[in-house]
């Protein structure tokens, strides 16, 4: 009974760790995409003025700026969900997806611009450190599974390369692929 509970708890913890890591991976990827897009768009002046504004504002107000996407998007997500429930499935689903995408894209970008000021609040630093500690813990839990998945992917790639090489071989003379003939065994003499 105790072993079964341990397995269930371990499975739930593994699932939560995997979800957390996927969210963290998406977060990091969106920060990188936001930086890349910001590099293409001539926003240097805007970023400088926004950074100057953040530096002048008190930390609690900067926290409010960081939370604005939540404060706008979450009520609109409820409206989109109600629209889906009322039968406006396509419009509601599109609105829900667009709102989620905007929230997921804006929050990391705003966090990247406000992080230095948010880290001046001791409680925020403690919360951030706990999140990062759980991130590292989740990494440790999932690491063996990631390694196993990478090994399986390598094996699939090798098999795909072998199949691709087989299909790309030139045809035998006459245009037909020749099938290797099985050797005939001599008939057994009785």
Secondary structure, DSSP 8 states (H G I E B T S, - for coil): -HHHHHHHHHHHHHHHHHHHHHHHHHHHHHHHHHHHHHHHTT-HHHHHHHHHHHHHS-HHHHHHHHHHHHHHHHHHHHHHHHHHHTT-HHHHHHHHHHHHHHHHHHHHHHHHHHHHHHTTSHHHHHHHHHHHHHHHHHHHHHHHHHHHHHHHHHHHHHHHHHHHHHHTS---TTSS--------------
